[in-house]
Amino acid sequence: MLALQESGAGADSLAGAQRWLIDGQNARTPAWGPTPGAEPTMLHTSIALLALSRTPGALSANTMRQTAEWLLERIEPGIHVERSTTVEEYDVPYADGDIQAVFQNSLPHFAGPLALSAILSTGVVDPLQQKVFDSVNAIMDTQLEGGHWELPRSPMRPSVWALWPFVSALSSARSAILSTPRAKAALLFPGCAIVQSEDVAQDLTRRLLIQNALFDWIRSRRVVLALWLVAAVTTGVPVTLLLAGRFSVKDFLTALIFPVLLMVFQVIWERRAARAGAGG
């Protein structure tokens, strides 16, 4: 079905495959197994969702969201395969002269990257989530020297099967999250991220976060800071006059009455604010 979509096949050519896939969904969960009605797996659910999400109207937005969330719940960042579908084994017959021989082959399946591609391809799940970012970072962190990833049974053997699922997942993440190919994204909390292009200073995110944190702190404590400023001024003037010999000790202590009253008022204010916050 994916091949027909890529080659520009018409709706009639895809209708049978679409019906077959939808009918083969597991009856208990919004997911698919290797055969119709079988226990669902991440691998088969991902491929089915990839195919159906590319056909307008094949699945409702609610069904796509449920399937994508089912996959997102099961993704483990850094774990690229699932135990039940790690390798597909089959025999390839071939002629060796007059002898008919059989080559035993195994095809690795990377359910994790495929699931990430499927989730992001639907467009119905918010990509600004910690598990999505962790999965992308884990894919980049586990890339081996030479640009490929580890095969389940042949760790150091380069293979196209250990390349395209990961590149596809990274491409899907880039399209869903980043504004330009070399941009960077910093997740603040679910649903909110700072996306920084390559044309700005590298410390922009850090400076922006510090600046906003400082402003938020000042805004939330503006009354207390104003009281402290008044107290500092009313205390600093008598101290300066005392050191200059223009104030006696008695005058100095008298001048401190107002700052002390301000301090008492500030303590009462903070306690009332704390009680009001606890009550809310």
Secondary structure, 3 states (H helix, E strand, C coil): CHHHHHCCCCHHHHHHHHHHHHHCCCCCCCCCCCCCCCCCCHHHHHHHHHHHHCCCCCCCHHHHHHHHHHHHHHCCCCCCCCHHHCEEEEEEEEEECCEEEEEEEEEECCHHHHHHHHHHHHCCCCCCCHHHHHHHHHHHHCCCCCCCCCCCCCCCCCCHHHCHHHHHHHHHHHHHHCCCCCCEEEEEECCEEEEECCCCCCCHHHHHHHHHHHHHHHHHCHHHHHHHHHHHHHHHHHHHHHHCCCCCHHHHHHHCHHHHHHHHHHHHHHHHHHHHHHHC
